Amino acid sequence: MSSRSVRPDLEPATAAPPRFHGLLKAATAFLATCMLLQGVTAGQLLDGAENGRDVHEAASGVVVAAVLVAVVAALLVRRAGGSARPLLMSLVTAVLVGVQVALGSGGETALHVPLGVALMGGGAALVTQVWGRSGGRAEDAASA
């Protein structure tokens, strides 16, 4: 065996990101944007906007759809050899979005608002992870 052979687990840092990484980038950016807009509609609701509750409630369905798309995109990236971290982060986000919807529907504002703030931070962390220099390669999973 030649000393120049390259082990697959020692892939150079300049390797291309896995397939579907562009989809994951788009999905996480869209999710973060939806979360930000939920914060805006929450502010309108608290400010007494006439249809604030209806808009906030309708937009929650868009957030649910966006997080599901992000989970599917992260799964596709993982199956293509990418890192497991975005998949794990998007799954946790999906669960927390489900809890958030339930709390909001139940009128539990004291828990709904802080969880919304935490989700904004989680969405930002997910975008940072996916859009970072690493490109979501499998060797990132070792450091997870």
C-alpha positions in Angstrom: 0.0 0.0 0.0 1.3 3.4 -1.0 2.2 5.9 1.7 0.3 8.5 -0.3 -3.0 6.8 0.1 -5.6 8.9 1.9 -7.8 7.5 4.6 -11.5 8.5 4.1 -11.7 9.7 7.7 -8.9 12.1 7.2 -10.5 14.1 4.4 -8.9 17.4 3.7 -10.5 20.5 5.3 -11.1 21.9 1.8 -13.5 19.1 0.8 -16.8 20.0 -0.7 -19.8 20.0 1.5 -22.1 17.0 1.2 -25.0 16.9 -1.2 -28.1 18.7 -0.1 -26.1 21.2 2.0 -27.5 24.1 -0.1 -31.0 22.9 0.7 -30.1 22.8 4.4 -28.7 26.3 4.3 -31.9 27.6 2.6 -34.1 25.7 5.1 -32.3 27.0 8.2 -32.3 30.6 6.8 -36.0 30.3 6.1 -36.7 28.9 9.6 -34.7 31.6 11.3 -36.6 34.2 9.3 -39.9 32.7 10.2 -38.9 32.7 13.9 -37.9 36.3 13.7 -41.3 37.2 12.1 -43.0 35.3 14.9 -41.3 37.7 17.3 -42.6 40.6 15.3 -46.1 39.3 15.3 -45.9 38.6 19.0 -44.9 42.2 19.6 -47.9 43.3 17.5 -50.1 41.0 19.6 -48.8 42.5 22.8 -49.2 46.0 21.4 -52.9 45.3 20.8 -52.9 45.0 17.1 -56.4 44.3 15.8 -55.6 41.0 14.1 -52.4 40.3 16.0 -53.5 37.0 17.5 -54.8 35.6 14.2 -51.6 36.6 12.3 -49.4 35.1 15.1 -51.4 31.9 15.1 -51.4 31.5 11.3 -47.6 32.2 11.2 -47.0 29.4 13.7 -48.1 26.9 11.0 -45.4 28.3 8.7 -42.8 27.9 11.5 -43.9 24.2 12.0 -43.6 23.6 8.2 -40.2 25.3 8.1 -38.8 23.3 10.9 -40.0 20.1 9.3 -38.3 21.0 6.1 -35.1 21.8 8.0 -35.3 18.3 9.7 -35.7 16.6 6.3 -32.8 18.7 4.8 -30.6 17.9 7.8 -31.4 14.2 7.4 -30.6 14.3 3.7 -27.2 15.9 4.5 -26.5 13.4 7.2 -27.3 10.5 4.8 -24.9 12.1 2.2 -22.0 12.0 4.7 -22.5 15.3 6.5 -22.4 16.0 10.2 -25.0 14.7 12.6 -25.0 18.0 14.5 -27.4 19.9 12.3 -29.8 16.9 12.4 -29.7 16.8 16.1 -30.1 20.5 16.5 -33.0 20.6 14.0 -34.8 17.7 15.8 -34.5 19.4 19.2 -35.8 22.6 17.5 -38.7 20.7 16.1 -39.6 19.3 19.5 -39.4 22.7 21.1 -41.5 24.3 18.3 -44.2 21.6 19.1 -44.1 22.5 22.7 -44.2 26.2 21.8 -47.3 25.8 19.7 -49.0 23.8 22.5 -48.1 26.4 25.1 -49.3 29.2 22.9 -52.6 27.5 22.0 -53.1 26.8 25.7 -52.6 30.4 26.7 -49.5 29.7 28.8 -47.9 33.1 28.1 -45.6 32.9 31.1 -43.9 29.9 29.4 -44.6 30.6 25.8 -42.7 33.9 25.7 -39.4 32.7 27.3 -39.5 29.6 25.1 -39.9 31.8 22.1 -36.8 33.8 23.0 -34.9 30.6 23.6 -36.0 29.3 20.2 -34.7 32.5 18.6 -31.3 31.7 20.1 -31.5 28.1 19.0 -32.5 29.2 15.5 -29.5 31.5 15.4 -27.2 28.7 16.6 -28.6 26.3 14.0 -27.9 28.9 11.2 -24.4 29.5 12.6 -23.7 25.8 12.6 -25.0 25.2 9.1 -23.6 28.3 7.5 -20.2 28.0 9.2 -16.9 27.3 7.4 -17.1 23.6 8.0 -19.9 22.9 5.5 -21.4 20.2 7.7 -18.8 17.5 6.8 -18.8 14.2 8.7 -15.6 14.9 10.6 -17.5 17.6 12.4 -19.6 14.9 14.0 -16.6 13.7 16.0 -16.4 17.0 17.8 -20.1 17.0 18.5 
